[in-house]
Amino acid sequence: MTTNSDERLHARTLGDAGPRVVFVHGLFGQGKNWTTIARGLSADHRVTLLDLPNHGHSPWTDRVDYVDMTEMVAAELESFGEPVTLVGHSMGGKVALQLALRHPELLRALVVVDIAPTEYPVSGGRTDDEDEEASPFGAYIAAMRALDLDSLTSREDADAALRSAVPSRMVRSFLLQSLVREGLGEGGGWRWRLNLELLERDLGELRGFPEPPPGAQYDGPVLWIAGANSHYVLPEDRERMDELCPNTRLVRVKNAGHWVHSEQPAVFLETVKRFLATVEQRDDRESVGS
């Protein structure tokens, strides 16, 4: 199914006033993955959670492409009529980076979570020590597609069926958030809110990072958050990140892997709050000066 140009990404907003903060999730995720963090910000921010294409409640497309996703997110940001702080994790972090480089006028600041502007190996890992952190996304998709949805009786059964391919309980719980039952009662059928066939076919595209426009650079404030136990952000990534985003501050969160915001939510929230306060104070000073 091809998305039409008038189809919009699914969005949910928490908070009634304050600066706008927009979150985009990673592969297999959806906007609601950010709910805990959004609630922590919503007292003095308007926090919008987006579902990327082929995920959650957003439309399915006929290909996976970072530039396409970037343009769909840009259309949402344009509708707000004001620059936003954009937060993206993993795949969503690459989308956020691409957007900052292609549409910098739409952003007041950028937060990139546990991803780098580089191409990743097939396994997902980038060290010789291959563990669960080297997320075998292809194996995850195969396990989800192999699940017999017609005979499935409960979410617990689905969890058990995924256990061998997805040993981490946290990751299984994350994946199963996209498994939904349609209809009421025990007779309702199960389905994935993920375009698994397409994601499997185009998984190679998600490992990459499209070359930005010549000379593109985002000069606004950037917070780069990485899990201290993650292999997704390595020391050699710093040079390329500084080329693209020269005003970047890197923070490594202790006792966290790739899913930083799920593994250390309190630390993650406080780190983002401090960054937002700095950005907003700077903007206030600049508006007074003008």
DRENFI-493465 format. One record per residue (C-alpha): residue number from 0; x, y, z; residue in one letter. Coordinates in steps of 0.25 Angstrom, whole numbers. Example, Ala and Ser with C-alpha at 12.3 -4.5 7.8 and 13.67 -1.06 7.14 Angstrom:
<recs>
rec i:0, X:49, Y:-18, Z:31, aa:A;
rec i:1, X:55, Y:-4, Z:29, aa:S;
</recs>
This chain:
<recs>
rec i:0, X:0, Y:0, Z:0, aa:M;
rec i:1, X:6, Y:14, Z:-4, aa:T;
rec i:2, X:3, Y:25, Z:5, aa:T;
rec i:3, X:-4, Y:37, Z:-1, aa:N;
rec i:4, X:2, Y:51, Z:0, aa:S;
rec i:5, X:-10, Y:56, Z:8, aa:D;
rec i:6, X:-8, Y:45, Z:18, aa:E;
rec i:7, X:-2, Y:49, Z:32, aa:R;
rec i:8, X:6, Y:43, Z:42, aa:L;
rec i:9, X:-2, Y:39, Z:55, aa:H;
rec i:10, X:1, Y:48, Z:66, aa:A;
rec i:11, X:-3, Y:50, Z:80, aa:R;
rec i:12, X:0, Y:62, Z:89, aa:T;
rec i:13, X:1, Y:63, Z:104, aa:L;
rec i:14, X:2, Y:77, Z:111, aa:G;
rec i:15, X:-6, Y:89, Z:108, aa:D;
rec i:16, X:4, Y:100, Z:108, aa:A;
rec i:17, X:19, Y:103, Z:107, aa:G;
rec i:18, X:30, Y:100, Z:96, aa:P;
rec i:19, X:27, Y:89, Z:87, aa:R;
rec i:20, X:36, Y:76, Z:88, aa:V;
rec i:21, X:34, Y:65, Z:78, aa:V;
rec i:22, X:38, Y:50, Z:79, aa:F;
rec i:23, X:41, Y:40, Z:69, aa:V;
rec i:24, X:43, Y:25, Z:72, aa:H;
rec i:25, X:52, Y:15, Z:67, aa:G;
rec i:26, X:50, Y:2, Z:59, aa:L;
rec i:27, X:38, Y:-6, Z:63, aa:F;
rec i:28, X:34, Y:5, Z:72, aa:G;
rec i:29, X:22, Y:15, Z:73, aa:Q;
rec i:30, X:20, Y:29, Z:79, aa:G;
rec i:31, X:14, Y:23, Z:92, aa:K;
rec i:32, X:27, Y:17, Z:95, aa:N;
rec i:33, X:31, Y:31, Z:100, aa:W;
rec i:34, X:19, Y:33, Z:109, aa:T;
rec i:35, X:26, Y:32, Z:122, aa:T;
rec i:36, X:36, Y:43, Z:117, aa:I;
rec i:37, X:25, Y:51, Z:111, aa:A;
rec i:38, X:17, Y:52, Z:124, aa:R;
rec i:39, X:30, Y:56, Z:131, aa:G;
rec i:40, X:31, Y:68, Z:122, aa:L;
rec i:41, X:16, Y:72, Z:120, aa:S;
rec i:42, X:14, Y:81, Z:131, aa:A;
rec i:43, X:22, Y:92, Z:124, aa:D;
rec i:44, X:23, Y:87, Z:110, aa:H;
rec i:45, X:14, Y:82, Z:99, aa:R;
rec i:46, X:19, Y:69, Z:95, aa:V;
rec i:47, X:16, Y:62, Z:82, aa:T;
rec i:48, X:18, Y:47, Z:80, aa:L;
rec i:49, X:19, Y:43, Z:66, aa:L;
rec i:50, X:17, Y:29, Z:59, aa:D;
rec i:51, X:27, Y:27, Z:48, aa:L;
rec i:52, X:22, Y:21, Z:35, aa:P;
rec i:53, X:19, Y:6, Z:35, aa:N;
rec i:54, X:18, Y:7, Z:50, aa:H;
rec i:55, X:7, Y:9, Z:60, aa:G;
rec i:56, X:-5, Y:16, Z:55, aa:H;
rec i:57, X:2, Y:23, Z:43, aa:S;
rec i:58, X:0, Y:19, Z:29, aa:P;
rec i:59, X:8, Y:8, Z:22, aa:W;
rec i:60, X:17, Y:12, Z:10, aa:T;
rec i:61, X:23, Y:4, Z:-2, aa:D;
rec i:62, X:37, Y:6, Z:2, aa:R;
rec i:63, X:46, Y:9, Z:15, aa:V;
rec i:64, X:54, Y:21, Z:12, aa:D;
rec i:65, X:60, Y:31, Z:22, aa:Y;
rec i:66, X:58, Y:43, Z:13, aa:V;
rec i:67, X:43, Y:40, Z:11, aa:D;
rec i:68, X:41, Y:38, Z:26, aa:M;
rec i:69, X:49, Y:51, Z:28, aa:T;
rec i:70, X:39, Y:59, Z:19, aa:E;
rec i:71, X:27, Y:53, Z:26, aa:M;
rec i:72, X:32, Y:57, Z:39, aa:V;
rec i:73, X:36, Y:71, Z:34, aa:A;
rec i:74, X:21, Y:73, Z:29, aa:A;
rec i:75, X:16, Y:70, Z:43, aa:E;
rec i:76, X:26, Y:80, Z:49, aa:L;
rec i:77, X:22, Y:91, Z:38, aa:E;
rec i:78, X:8, Y:90, Z:43, aa:S;
rec i:79, X:12, Y:94, Z:57, aa:F;
rec i:80, X:16, Y:108, Z:52, aa:G;
rec i:81, X:28, Y:109, Z:61, aa:E;
rec i:82, X:41, Y:103, Z:63, aa:P;
rec i:83, X:42, Y:90, Z:72, aa:V;
rec i:84, X:52, Y:82, Z:79, aa:T;
rec i:85, X:52, Y:69, Z:72, aa:L;
rec i:86, X:56, Y:56, Z:80, aa:V;
rec i:87, X:59, Y:43, Z:72, aa:G;
rec i:88, X:64, Y:29, Z:77, aa:H;
rec i:89, X:71, Y:20, Z:68, aa:S;
rec i:90, X:64, Y:19, Z:54, aa:M;
rec i:91, X:56, Y:32, Z:59, aa:G;
rec i:92, X:70, Y:38, Z:63, aa:G;
rec i:93, X:74, Y:37, Z:48, aa:K;
rec i:94, X:61, Y:43, Z:44, aa:V;
rec i:95, X:63, Y:54, Z:53, aa:A;
rec i:96, X:78, Y:57, Z:49, aa:L;
rec i:97, X:73, Y:56, Z:34, aa:Q;
rec i:98, X:62, Y:66, Z:37, aa:L;
rec i:99, X:72, Y:76, Z:44, aa:A;
rec i:100, X:81, Y:76, Z:32, aa:L;
rec i:101, X:70, Y:77, Z:22, aa:R;
rec i:102, X:60, Y:86, Z:29, aa:H;
rec i:103, X:68, Y:93, Z:40, aa:P;
rec i:104, X:58, Y:105, Z:41, aa:E;
rec i:105, X:48, Y:95, Z:47, aa:L;
rec i:106, X:56, Y:93, Z:59, aa:L;
rec i:107, X:60, Y:100, Z:72, aa:R;
rec i:108, X:69, Y:89, Z:77, aa:A;
rec i:109, X:71, Y:74, Z:74, aa:L;
rec i:110, X:73, Y:62, Z:83, aa:V;
rec i:111, X:79, Y:49, Z:77, aa:V;
rec i:112, X:78, Y:36, Z:85, aa:V;
rec i:113, X:88, Y:25, Z:84, aa:D;
rec i:114, X:90, Y:25, Z:69, aa:I;
rec i:115, X:101, Y:31, Z:60, aa:A;
rec i:116, X:101, Y:37, Z:46, aa:P;
rec i:117, X:107, Y:25, Z:40, aa:T;
rec i:118, X:104, Y:11, Z:34, aa:E;
rec i:119, X:103, Y:-1, Z:43, aa:Y;
rec i:120, X:107, Y:-15, Z:41, aa:P;
rec i:121, X:96, Y:-26, Z:37, aa:V;
rec i:122, X:96, Y:-31, Z:52, aa:S;
rec i:123, X:94, Y:-17, Z:58, aa:G;
rec i:124, X:107, Y:-19, Z:66, aa:G;
rec i:125, X:120, Y:-11, Z:64, aa:R;
rec i:126, X:130, Y:-19, Z:73, aa:T;
rec i:127, X:135, Y:-33, Z:74, aa:D;
rec i:128, X:127, Y:-36, Z:86, aa:D;
rec i:129, X:114, Y:-39, Z:80, aa:E;
rec i:130, X:103, Y:-40, Z:91, aa:D;
rec i:131, X:89, Y:-36, Z:91, aa:E;
rec i:132, X:93, Y:-21, Z:90, aa:E;
rec i:133, X:96, Y:-25, Z:75, aa:A;
rec i:134, X:82, Y:-26, Z:73, aa:S;
rec i:135, X:78, Y:-36, Z:62, aa:P;
rec i:136, X:67, Y:-28, Z:56, aa:F;
rec i:137, X:65, Y:-38, Z:44, aa:G;
rec i:138, X:63, Y:-49, Z:54, aa:A;
rec i:139, X:53, Y:-41, Z:62, aa:Y;
rec i:140, X:45, Y:-39, Z:49, aa:I;
rec i:141, X:46, Y:-54, Z:45, aa:A;
rec i:142, X:41, Y:-58, Z:59, aa:A;
rec i:143, X:29, Y:-48, Z:59, aa:M;
rec i:144, X:25, Y:-52, Z:45, aa:R;
rec i:145, X:26, Y:-67, Z:49, aa:A;
rec i:146, X:16, Y:-65, Z:60, aa:L;
rec i:147, X:3, Y:-72, Z:56, aa:D;
rec i:148, X:-7, Y:-60, Z:59, aa:L;
rec i:149, X:-19, Y:-69, Z:55, aa:D;
rec i:150, X:-16, Y:-79, Z:66, aa:S;
rec i:151, X:-11, Y:-69, Z:77, aa:L;
rec i:152, X:-20, Y:-69, Z:89, aa:T;
rec i:153, X:-12, Y:-59, Z:98, aa:S;
rec i:154, X:-1, Y:-49, Z:99, aa:R;
rec i:155, X:6, Y:-58, Z:108, aa:E;
rec i:156, X:6, Y:-69, Z:97, aa:D;
rec i:157, X:12, Y:-59, Z:88, aa:A;
rec i:158, X:23, Y:-55, Z:98, aa:D;
rec i:159, X:26, Y:-70, Z:100, aa:A;
rec i:160, X:27, Y:-72, Z:85, aa:A;
rec i:161, X:37, Y:-60, Z:83, aa:L;
rec i:162, X:46, Y:-64, Z:95, aa:R;
rec i:163, X:56, Y:-73, Z:87, aa:S;
rec i:164, X:58, Y:-62, Z:77, aa:A;
rec i:165, X:57, Y:-50, Z:87, aa:V;
rec i:166, X:63, Y:-54, Z:100, aa:P;
rec i:167, X:62, Y:-41, Z:106, aa:S;
rec i:168, X:49, Y:-39, Z:114, aa:R;
rec i:169, X:50, Y:-24, Z:112, aa:M;
rec i:170, X:51, Y:-25, Z:97, aa:V;
rec i:171, X:40, Y:-35, Z:96, aa:R;
rec i:172, X:31, Y:-26, Z:104, aa:S;
rec i:173, X:35, Y:-14, Z:94, aa:F;
rec i:174, X:32, Y:-23, Z:82, aa:L;
rec i:175, X:19, Y:-28, Z:87, aa:L;
rec i:176, X:13, Y:-14, Z:89, aa:Q;
rec i:177, X:11, Y:-14, Z:74, aa:S;
rec i:178, X:3, Y:-27, Z:75, aa:L;
rec i:179, X:-12, Y:-23, Z:76, aa:V;
rec i:180, X:-25, Y:-31, Z:77, aa:R;
rec i:181, X:-36, Y:-25, Z:67, aa:E;
rec i:182, X:-50, Y:-27, Z:71, aa:G;
rec i:183, X:-57, Y:-30, Z:85, aa:L;
rec i:184, X:-56, Y:-42, Z:93, aa:G;
rec i:185, X:-48, Y:-55, Z:91, aa:E;
rec i:186, X:-52, Y:-56, Z:77, aa:G;
rec i:187, X:-44, Y:-43, Z:73, aa:G;
rec i:188, X:-33, Y:-46, Z:63, aa:G;
rec i:189, X:-18, Y:-42, Z:66, aa:W;
rec i:190, X:-10, Y:-33, Z:56, aa:R;
rec i:191, X:3, Y:-26, Z:56, aa:W;
rec i:192, X:3, Y:-11, Z:55, aa:R;
rec i:193, X:16, Y:-12, Z:48, aa:L;
rec i:194, X:18, Y:-14, Z:33, aa:N;
rec i:195, X:27, Y:-26, Z:35, aa:L;
rec i:196, X:28, Y:-31, Z:21, aa:E;
rec i:197, X:33, Y:-17, Z:16, aa:L;
rec i:198, X:42, Y:-15, Z:28, aa:L;
rec i:199, X:49, Y:-29, Z:26, aa:E;
rec i:200, X:51, Y:-26, Z:11, aa:R;
rec i:201, X:57, Y:-12, Z:13, aa:D;
rec i:202, X:64, Y:-14, Z:26, aa:L;
rec i:203, X:77, Y:-11, Z:19, aa:G;
rec i:204, X:72, Y:3, Z:16, aa:E;
rec i:205, X:70, Y:5, Z:31, aa:L;
rec i:206, X:85, Y:1, Z:34, aa:R;
rec i:207, X:90, Y:13, Z:26, aa:G;
rec i:208, X:90, Y:28, Z:27, aa:F;
rec i:209, X:87, Y:36, Z:14, aa:P;
rec i:210, X:98, Y:46, Z:10, aa:E;
rec i:211, X:92, Y:60, Z:14, aa:P;
rec i:212, X:91, Y:71, Z:4, aa:P;
rec i:213, X:105, Y:77, Z:0, aa:P;
rec i:214, X:110, Y:85, Z:11, aa:G;
rec i:215, X:98, Y:83, Z:20, aa:A;
rec i:216, X:101, Y:86, Z:35, aa:Q;
rec i:217, X:92, Y:88, Z:47, aa:Y;
rec i:218, X:97, Y:99, Z:56, aa:D;
rec i:219, X:87, Y:99, Z:67, aa:G;
rec i:220, X:88, Y:92, Z:80, aa:P;
rec i:221, X:89, Y:77, Z:80, aa:V;
rec i:222, X:89, Y:67, Z:92, aa:L;
rec i:223, X:94, Y:54, Z:88, aa:W;
rec i:224, X:90, Y:43, Z:98, aa:I;
rec i:225, X:97, Y:29, Z:98, aa:A;
rec i:226, X:96, Y:17, Z:107, aa:G;
rec i:227, X:109, Y:14, Z:114, aa:A;
rec i:228, X:107, Y:-1, Z:111, aa:N;
rec i:229, X:103, Y:1, Z:96, aa:S;
rec i:230, X:111, Y:-1, Z:84, aa:H;
rec i:231, X:103, Y:8, Z:75, aa:Y;
rec i:232, X:111, Y:21, Z:78, aa:V;
rec i:233, X:126, Y:19, Z:78, aa:L;
rec i:234, X:138, Y:29, Z:79, aa:P;
rec i:235, X:141, Y:29, Z:65, aa:E;
rec i:236, X:126, Y:34, Z:62, aa:D;
rec i:237, X:130, Y:47, Z:69, aa:R;
rec i:238, X:137, Y:54, Z:57, aa:E;
rec i:239, X:126, Y:52, Z:47, aa:R;
rec i:240, X:115, Y:56, Z:57, aa:M;
rec i:241, X:123, Y:69, Z:60, aa:D;
rec i:242, X:124, Y:72, Z:45, aa:E;
rec i:243, X:109, Y:71, Z:43, aa:L;
rec i:244, X:105, Y:77, Z:57, aa:C;
rec i:245, X:117, Y:85, Z:62, aa:P;
rec i:246, X:109, Y:90, Z:75, aa:N;
rec i:247, X:108, Y:75, Z:80, aa:T;
rec i:248, X:109, Y:71, Z:95, aa:R;
rec i:249, X:110, Y:56, Z:97, aa:L;
rec i:250, X:105, Y:50, Z:110, aa:V;
rec i:251, X:107, Y:35, Z:113, aa:R;
rec i:252, X:97, Y:29, Z:123, aa:V;
rec i:253, X:102, Y:19, Z:132, aa:K;
rec i:254, X:95, Y:5, Z:133, aa:N;
rec i:255, X:88, Y:7, Z:120, aa:A;
rec i:256, X:89, Y:0, Z:107, aa:G;
rec i:257, X:82, Y:4, Z:94, aa:H;
rec i:258, X:68, Y:6, Z:100, aa:W;
rec i:259, X:73, Y:17, Z:109, aa:V;
rec i:260, X:60, Y:24, Z:112, aa:H;
rec i:261, X:54, Y:11, Z:116, aa:S;
rec i:262, X:66, Y:5, Z:124, aa:E;
rec i:263, X:69, Y:19, Z:132, aa:Q;
rec i:264, X:56, Y:27, Z:130, aa:P;
rec i:265, X:58, Y:36, Z:142, aa:A;
rec i:266, X:73, Y:40, Z:138, aa:V;
rec i:267, X:68, Y:41, Z:123, aa:F;
rec i:268, X:57, Y:51, Z:127, aa:L;
rec i:269, X:66, Y:59, Z:136, aa:E;
rec i:270, X:76, Y:60, Z:125, aa:T;
rec i:271, X:66, Y:65, Z:115, aa:V;
rec i:272, X:60, Y:74, Z:124, aa:K;
rec i:273, X:73, Y:81, Z:127, aa:R;
rec i:274, X:76, Y:82, Z:112, aa:F;
rec i:275, X:62, Y:88, Z:109, aa:L;
rec i:276, X:64, Y:98, Z:121, aa:A;
rec i:277, X:77, Y:103, Z:115, aa:T;
rec i:278, X:71, Y:104, Z:101, aa:V;
rec i:279, X:59, Y:112, Z:105, aa:E;
rec i:280, X:67, Y:121, Z:114, aa:Q;
rec i:281, X:76, Y:124, Z:102, aa:R;
rec i:282, X:64, Y:127, Z:93, aa:D;
rec i:283, X:58, Y:136, Z:104, aa:D;
rec i:284, X:71, Y:144, Z:105, aa:R;
rec i:285, X:72, Y:145, Z:90, aa:E;
rec i:286, X:57, Y:150, Z:89, aa:S;
rec i:287, X:60, Y:161, Z:100, aa:V;
rec i:288, X:72, Y:165, Z:92, aa:G;
rec i:289, X:65, Y:167, Z:79, aa:S;
</recs>
